[in-house]
Amino acid sequence: MLRHSTAEMALTATGPARLVLSVAVHAPAAMLDDRLEVTLDGRPLEVTEIVDPHGTRLHLLDVTEGQVRAHYRAAVDGRAEALEVTALDEVVYLRPSRYCESDSLAPTAIREFAGLTPTELLFGVSSWVGERLRYVPGSSAPTDGAVQTLLAGEGVCRDYAHLVVALLRALNVPARLASVYAPGLAPMDFHAVAEAAIDGRWCVVDATTLAPRASLVRIATGRDASDTAFLSVHGAVVTLDDLTVSAVVDDLPREDLTELVSLG
């Protein structure tokens, strides 16, 4: 399975700032291409790569006032090994987090899903969230968490993922968020999905069902969207003027909602 992904963004910086980009794919088994280029008013900028505790590749750059353009491209052949669930994962990803208020949603989770096995919970929660939310671009605010999403009854991919994660954690299934490139997604953009720890491996849960899970390419991993934002800014105001994302695969797989799938 050959997958090509790109991300291009144009930004305007009003003064000195540090930008943190999270657009690079998580080092897979077979990377054929992997390049990030950033310019300020047409001049190349130096970029520093670091890796966070989740294994996410972050790119740091310092800018001054001006027009910033970033272009990333990657080509991945085949699938990486599924990430194993560690003892630390089982602690960290059972805790409530900023956007996944599993403690507040525990009564709802217990009422709706008590008595199900972990695998049954994965499919049950995904279906339940998919039936109760409407996918409406622009319907949620950046600070909305799982509780607000459930009350509103609508949201975008990150909102679906937050609600899935919160419900699973409330039922003692470690769960987390992953940002991905998603061939087959329409409209095309960065995508967010949940991952649940089932029998020692991380399995994808995408209640939106907007793209085949087997085609997804991992970018960032974390407790919720606060760990996986594609752009963070520290310092002067920086506005995002344009963003274009593409993700294609040589042969788009068919989705089987009854199958356990891991990101690769």
C-alpha positions, 0 to 999 in steps of 0.5 A, spaced: 500 500 500 503 506 497 500 512 500 502 519 499 501 525 503 502 533 503 501 539 507 501 546 505 500 552 509 501 559 509 501 564 515 502 571 517 507 573 523 506 579 526 512 579 530 517 574 533 514 567 534 516 560 535 512 555 531 511 548 532 509 544 526 506 537 527 505 535 520 510 529 519 508 522 519 510 518 525 516 514 522 513 508 519 517 501 516 518 504 509 519 511 508 520 513 501 520 520 501 519 525 507 521 532 506 519 539 510 521 546 507 519 552 510 520 559 508 520 566 511 518 572 505 521 567 500 528 565 504 529 558 507 528 557 515 532 553 519 528 547 522 529 543 528 526 536 529 524 533 536 520 527 538 515 528 544 514 522 549 508 519 544 513 518 539 510 524 535 515 528 530 515 536 532 518 541 528 520 547 531 522 554 527 523 561 530 520 567 525 520 574 525 514 578 522 513 576 515 509 571 510 511 564 512 510 558 508 511 551 509 510 545 505 511 537 507 511 531 503 511 524 505 511 517 501 510 511 505 510 504 502 507 498 506 504 498 513 508 499 520 508 494 526 502 496 530 504 499 536 504 495 543 500 497 549 505 499 555 504 499 562 505 506 562 499 507 556 495 503 561 495 508 566 496 515 562 490 513 557 485 511 563 486 518 566 481 524 564 484 529 560 482 536 558 478 534 552 476 527 554 472 528 561 471 521 562 469 522 569 463 526 568 461 521 562 462 515 567 454 515 569 452 515 561 458 510 559 455 505 565 448 506 563 449 505 556 455 500 555 455 496 562 457 488 561 460 489 554 467 486 553 473 490 551 472 488 544 464 489 544 465 496 547 469 498 541 464 497 536 458 499 541 461 506 543 463 507 536 456 506 533 453 509 539 457 516 538 456 515 530 448 515 531 448 521 536 452 526 532 452 529 526 458 531 522 457 539 521 464 542 519 465 549 523 460 547 528 464 546 534 469 551 538 476 549 539 475 549 546 469 544 546 470 537 550 466 531 549 461 533 554 459 539 550 460 535 544 454 530 546 450 536 549 450 539 542 449 533 538 454 535 532 461 536 531 467 534 527 472 529 527 476 531 533 469 531 537 467 524 535 474 522 537 474 526 544 467 523 545 469 516 543 475 516 548 472 519 554 466 513 554 472 508 553 476 511 559 470 511 563 469 504 562 476 502 564 479 501 556 485 505 555 484 510 549 487 516 546 487 520 540 491 520 533 491 525 528 492 522 521 493 523 514 486 519 511 486 517 504 479 517 501 477 523 506 472 528 503 472 534 504 480 532 505 483 535 511 487 533 517 483 527 520 482 525 528 481 518 530 481 514 537 485 508 539 483 503 544 487 498 547 485 491 546 488 485 547 495 489 548 495 493 541 492 499 539 486 499 535 483 505 531 476 507 532 473 512 527 466 514 529 465 518 523 466 512 518 469 518 513 475 514 511 478 507 511 482 505 517 487 501 513 489 507 509 490 512 515 497 514 516 499 516 523 502 523 524 501 525 532 499 521 538 496 524 545 491 524 550 487 529 546 487 534 541 491 538 546 497 533 544 496 533 537 495 540 534 498 541 527 500 548 529 502 551 536 504 558 536 508 561 542 510 569 542 507 574 537 500 573 533 500 568 527 494 567 523 493 561 518 491 564 512 491 558 508 491 550 509 491 545 504 492 537 505 492 531 500 492 524 502 492 518 496 493 511 496 494 507 490 489 502 492 483 505 497 481 499 501 474 497 503 472 498 510 470 493 514 467 495 520 467 489 524 474 488 523 479 490 528 484 495 525 491 498 527 494 504 524 500 502 520 
